[in-house]
Amino acid sequence: DFLDRRTPVFRDDVCFFISQSGETADTLMALRYSKGHGALTIGITNTVGSSISRETDCGIHINAGPEIGVASTKAYTSQFVSLIMFGLMMSQDRISMQQRRKEIIAGLQSLPDLIKEVLSLDEKVQLLAHELIQHKSLLVMGRGYHYATCLEGALKIKEITYMHSEGILAGELKHGPLALIDKMMPVIMIVMKDPCYTKCQNAVQQVIARQCRPIILCAKNDEESRKLGFKTIEIPHSVDCLQGILSVIPLQLLSFHLAVLRGYDVDFPRNLAKSVTVE
């Protein structure tokens, strides 16, 4: 799409190219287009010596280790952290940002323990998979930082369970997706204690009014979400921009358990390749 639109790129632009394998064909073509227009190119890749790591001006090797499964999980998390660390580096000389930087750095330090805590919810997620196995479709809704989490979670469900799944921006609910909601449609909603909390609660109430029974991913001890949800998965609270690392894990686990219950190969889904080397 970047190439199709002949996107204007100038010498004072910085372009990021993110790829697990470092060989993704369309990303490489976009990289060459940007270099041809004189932009500074930065690569974020998991593969040392790959085309993207060689051809970019500078970049980050995320060092997530070999990823065998086609559906990427740890590379996604590592790319997420790399971009946040890049943001921290770029803001280190901004006095107005120092308090925010300290909060994020403290959040990064506590992440490993919080991830272990989320992984301990595996049995609860497995029980949820048993309830969803008969459904043909699943909607994942969120807002703000969690829209990206919805897209990633829905993608994982599509990739390895072959179940139709869609990541939806909760703010767009009344612009079309609400027509899909009824008592038969399973909906997962991500509602975290962040600036979008009140608006996400409003979206939950909208789907409940259409007889839907939402499954809510919420922060620990969030009594209001607990009351509204048909089922809730409570995850530990972190800094708003890091919360997506924690909230995507239950969705990754859910896709894994759904695929296993349906008897599909989790590591090698049909029709997909680990590295997309052609357009």
N, C-alpha and C positions, 0 to 999 in steps of 0.2 A: 504493500500500500504506500509506503514511504517513497518507493521508486515510481510507482504508477502516477502519483500526484506531482512528480518532479518538484519535490519539496525544496524551497529556497534554503540554501546552506551557504554561509559566508565565512570568511577567514577568521572572524572573531567568535565563531561558534565552537562549542564543545559537544561532541557526540559520544554517547555511551553505547557500547555493543556488548550485549549480555548473552552468553551461550554456554551451556554445560560442556558440550563437546569442542566448541571453538571451530567447528566446521560447517555450521548451519548455512546453507547456500544463500537464502535471501538476506540473512544478516551480513554475510560476506560481501554481497553485491552492494548493499546499502553502505557498508564501510568504504568500499572502493569509490563509490559515488561521492561520499563526504570528503574523502581524502583528495579527490580530484577537484573539489571546490575549496580546498585549503583549510578545512576545519581541523581542530585538534581532536584526535580520536583516542578514546579510552576503552580498553577491553576488560571485561570481567568474565573469566572463564575458569573451568575446572581442569583443563588439559594443557599441561606444559608442552610447548613446542607446536601447538595447534596453529592453524592459519590465522585465526583472530589474534592470538597472542604474538605472532610474528609481525603481522601487518599493522597493528595499532601503534600509535606513538608511545603509549605507556599503558599501564593497567594493573589489575589485581588478579593473582592466581588464588582462587578461593580455598584450595587445598582441602576439599571435602572428601577426598579419597575416591577410588573407582566406584562409579555408580553402574551397577549391572542391570537393574530393572529399567525398562523403557520409560515408565512413569516416574519422573524425577521427584524426589522428596528432599533429601539432604542438600542437594545442590540449590534448590529453591530457598531453603532456610539460610544457607551460607551466602547466597547472593543478596538476600534481604539484609543480613548483618553487614556485609561488605559495603552496601550503599549507605547504611546508617553511619558506619565508621567514616566513610568518605565525607558525609555531611558534617560529622563532628570535626574532622580535620579542617574543612573549609570555614567553619565558624569559630575557630579557636581564637581569632583576634577580634571577635565582636564582643565588646563588654556587655552589651544588652542581652547576650545569649548565654552568659556564663552559668547562670543558675539552671537554665534548661539543659545545658551540656552536662552539668554535674548529675542531674536527675537521670539522663539517658545513660551515662557511663555507669552509674550505680545500678541501673536496670539491667545493663549488659552483664555486669558482674554476677547478678543474681539469677540470670537466665538458666544456667545448667540445672540448678535445684528446682526451679519452677517447671522446666521441661520434664524432669523426672516425676514431678507431682502430676502433671497432665497425663503422662504415660501410664500412671497407676490407675487411670480411669478406663483402661482397655476393656475390662470385663463389662462395664456399664455400656460402652460403645458396642460391644459384641451383642448384647441383649437387644440394643436398638436395631442393629443390622437384621436380627431375626424378625423383627416387626416390619421392617421395610422391604424384605426380600420379594414379596409378592407384587409390589408396586412397579408400575412401568415408567413412572416419571417422578422427579424430585426437584423442588425449587429451593435454592439457597439464597437468603436475603441478608443484606447488611448495608451499612452506610459509612461514609468517611473512610478511615483507614481500612475498614473491614470489607469494602467493596472488592478490593483485590483478593482478599481471603475467600470471598464467595466465588469469584471467578476461578481461583486455583482449586478450591474444594470441588466445585462442579466439574471442572476439567478432569480431576482424578477419578471421580465417579463415572464419568463418560468413558474414560480411557480403559479402565480395568474391569468395570462391572457391565459395560454395554447397556447401561440404563440411561434414558434421557434425563439430563440434569442441566439446570440453567442457573447461573449466578445473576441475581437481579439487584439493582440499586434500589433500596427501600424507598427512597424519595420519589421513584418513578412508578410506584405501585398503582396510583390512580390514573396513570397515563396508558394503561393497557394490561399489565400483568394481573391486576385484580380480577379480571374476567376469568382467569384460570382457577381461581380459588373456590373450592367447595369442600365438603366434608371428606371427600375421597382423595384430595390432593395433599400429599405429605409436604410440609414446609419446614425447613430449618432456618431459624433466624438468629443472627449474631447480635446480641445486645450487651454492650460493654459500658462500663462507667467512664465515659469520655464525653466531649462536647456534643455528640450526637445522641446521647442517651434518651432524652425526652422524645426526640423525633422517632427514634427506633421503637420506643414504647407505644407511640401513636400508631406505627405500622403494625405492631403486634395486635393492637386492639381492632384495627381494620380487618385483619384476616380472621380474628376470632368472631367478629360480627357476621362473617360469611360461613359460619359453622366449621371453620378449619380448626384443627387441633395442633398448634405449632410446637415444634421441638425447639427449645431455646438454649443457645450457648450463651451463658452469662457469667459474670464475675461471682466469686465466692460470696456467700451471705447476701446476695441480692434478693431480698424477700419479695419485692414487687414482681420481678420476673418469674420467681418461683411460683407465685400465685397465678400468673397469667398462663404459664406454659403447661401443655399437656404432659410433657416430659422436659426436664432440664438437665443440662450437663454443665456443672459449675467448675470453672477453671480459675487459677490464681490470677490476681490483678497485677499488672505491670504498667510501665509508662505507656501512654497511649500509642506512640509510634512503634513500640516493641510488642504490643499485645497481639498483633497479627501472627507473630511467630508461634505463640501459644495456641491461638484459636484455630489455626489451620490443622494442628495435630489431630484433634478428634475427627475432622473431616477426612484426613488421610487414613486414619485407622478404620473409619466407617467404610471407605471404599475398599480397603483391604479385606475386611470381614465379609462384605457383600460379595466380593469376587470369589472368595474361598467357599462361601455357602452355595454359590451358584456353580461351583466346580470349574472356574476359569483359571487360566495360568496368570498369576498376578504379575510376574516379571516380564512376560512376553505377550501382551495383548495382540489380538489379530489386526492385520492391516497396518501396523505401526512399526517404525524402525527407530533404533536408539538415536541415530544421528540423521537429520534430514539434509541430505547432501544434494538434492535436486529441488528445483522450484515446484 
